[in-house]
Each structure stands twice: as structure tokens, then as C-alpha cells.
Amino acid sequence: MPSIADFETMLAAGRDNALLRFSLGNEYLKQGDAVKAAEHLRRAVEHDPKYSAAWKLLGRALTDAEAWTDALAAYQQGVAVAEARGDKQAAKEMGVFARRIQKQLGLESED
């Protein structure tokens, strides 16, 4: 299994793409570095704005970093991307996470 150092070496060699950035973000998140993870995950969605798994992980990294409004925006964008791709499960999961943040921020809507 490649390590962060392996992924960073690939990045330094110019192999920058959405999957590499997603992998780096995931590994940094596993190590507890949510801020560094979010940096790479932001780049992943810049490379591929339709990468719903990257939006979901970005939302999680930003949540872990307590960047609530950025996390909410990432989840909302992720829901839109997932719904457009027909990825109902990912959309549902991100919707749940988004609503939790909205509730925490006092932004929940009255139904």
C-alpha cells in the first residue's frame, strides 16, 4: 500500500490528478491531519468537479478541521454532483452530514 511519501513523490514528479489528490487527502485524514487532507481534496475536486467521493471526503476533512461553513458547502456541492450522476447513496449520506452541520450552526429549515 502506498504511503504519503510515495504519493508525495508521484506528485513532485508531475503526476498531479484527481485520484492522486484524493489518495493523499485520504491518507492525511487517516493520520489526523484534516487541514492538509482538505488542501489535497480541494485540488481533487478542482481536477474533477464530478468526483462525488472526493466531495464527500472533503466535507469530512473540513468537518474534522471544524471549518463548518466550508464543510457544509462541500457537502452541498457533493450532493448536487452525486444526484447529477445518479449516485443516490452518496447523495443521501452527504445530505445527512449537511443537515447535521446546518443544525449545529442553527441553520436548519422548518418543514
Contacts in CASP RR format, 6 or more apart in sequence:
PFRMAT RR
TARGET T0000
AUTHOR 0000-0000-0000
METHOD contacts of the structure
MODEL  1
MPSIADFETMLAAGRDNALLRFSLGNEYLKQGDAVKAAEHLRRAVEHDPK
YSAAWKLLGRALTDAEAWTDALAAYQQGVAVAEARGDKQAAKEMGVFARR
IQKQLGLESED
2 23 0 8 1.000
3 27 0 8 1.000
4 24 0 8 1.000
4 27 0 8 1.000
4 28 0 8 1.000
4 31 0 8 1.000
7 20 0 8 1.000
7 23 0 8 1.000
7 24 0 8 1.000
7 27 0 8 1.000
8 24 0 8 1.000
10 20 0 8 1.000
11 20 0 8 1.000
11 24 0 8 1.000
16 43 0 8 1.000
16 47 0 8 1.000
17 47 0 8 1.000
18 44 0 8 1.000
18 45 0 8 1.000
18 47 0 8 1.000
18 48 0 8 1.000
18 51 0 8 1.000
18 54 0 8 1.000
19 44 0 8 1.000
21 40 0 8 1.000
21 41 0 8 1.000
21 43 0 8 1.000
21 44 0 8 1.000
21 47 0 8 1.000
21 54 0 8 1.000
22 40 0 8 1.000
22 41 0 8 1.000
22 44 0 8 1.000
22 51 0 8 1.000
22 53 0 8 1.000
22 54 0 8 1.000
22 57 0 8 1.000
24 37 0 8 1.000
24 40 0 8 1.000
25 36 0 8 1.000
25 37 0 8 1.000
25 38 0 8 1.000
25 40 0 8 1.000
25 41 0 8 1.000
25 44 0 8 1.000
25 57 0 8 1.000
25 61 0 8 1.000
26 37 0 8 1.000
26 57 0 8 1.000
27 37 0 8 1.000
28 34 0 8 1.000
28 36 0 8 1.000
28 37 0 8 1.000
28 40 0 8 1.000
28 61 0 8 1.000
29 37 0 8 1.000
29 57 0 8 1.000
29 60 0 8 1.000
29 61 0 8 1.000
29 64 0 8 1.000
32 64 0 8 1.000
34 61 0 8 1.000
34 62 0 8 1.000
34 64 0 8 1.000
34 65 0 8 1.000
35 61 0 8 1.000
35 65 0 8 1.000
37 57 0 8 1.000
37 61 0 8 1.000
37 64 0 8 1.000
38 58 0 8 1.000
38 59 0 8 1.000
38 61 0 8 1.000
38 62 0 8 1.000
38 65 0 8 1.000
38 67 0 8 1.000
38 70 0 8 1.000
41 54 0 8 1.000
41 57 0 8 1.000
41 58 0 8 1.000
41 59 0 8 1.000
41 61 0 8 1.000
42 58 0 8 1.000
44 51 0 8 1.000
44 54 0 8 1.000
44 58 0 8 1.000
45 51 0 8 1.000
45 54 0 8 1.000
45 55 0 8 1.000
45 58 0 8 1.000
45 77 0 8 1.000
48 54 0 8 1.000
49 81 0 8 1.000
50 81 0 8 1.000
50 84 0 8 1.000
50 85 0 8 1.000
51 81 0 8 1.000
52 78 0 8 1.000
52 81 0 8 1.000
52 82 0 8 1.000
52 85 0 8 1.000
52 87 0 8 1.000
52 90 0 8 1.000
52 91 0 8 1.000
52 94 0 8 1.000
53 90 0 8 1.000
55 74 0 8 1.000
55 75 0 8 1.000
55 77 0 8 1.000
55 78 0 8 1.000
55 81 0 8 1.000
55 82 0 8 1.000
55 94 0 8 1.000
56 75 0 8 1.000
56 78 0 8 1.000
56 82 0 8 1.000
56 90 0 8 1.000
56 93 0 8 1.000
56 94 0 8 1.000
58 74 0 8 1.000
59 70 0 8 1.000
59 71 0 8 1.000
59 74 0 8 1.000
59 75 0 8 1.000
59 94 0 8 1.000
59 97 0 8 1.000
60 71 0 8 1.000
60 97 0 8 1.000
62 68 0 8 1.000
62 70 0 8 1.000
62 71 0 8 1.000
62 74 0 8 1.000
63 71 0 8 1.000
63 97 0 8 1.000
63 101 0 8 1.000
65 71 0 8 1.000
68 101 0 8 1.000
68 104 0 8 1.000
68 105 0 8 1.000
69 105 0 8 1.000
71 97 0 8 1.000
71 101 0 8 1.000
72 98 0 8 1.000
72 101 0 8 1.000
72 102 0 8 1.000
72 105 0 8 1.000
72 107 0 8 1.000
75 94 0 8 1.000
75 95 0 8 1.000
75 97 0 8 1.000
75 98 0 8 1.000
75 101 0 8 1.000
76 94 0 8 1.000
76 98 0 8 1.000
78 90 0 8 1.000
78 91 0 8 1.000
78 94 0 8 1.000
79 91 0 8 1.000
79 94 0 8 1.000
79 95 0 8 1.000
79 98 0 8 1.000
82 88 0 8 1.000
82 90 0 8 1.000
82 91 0 8 1.000
82 94 0 8 1.000
83 91 0 8 1.000
99 108 0 8 1.000
102 108 0 8 1.000
102 109 0 8 1.000
END
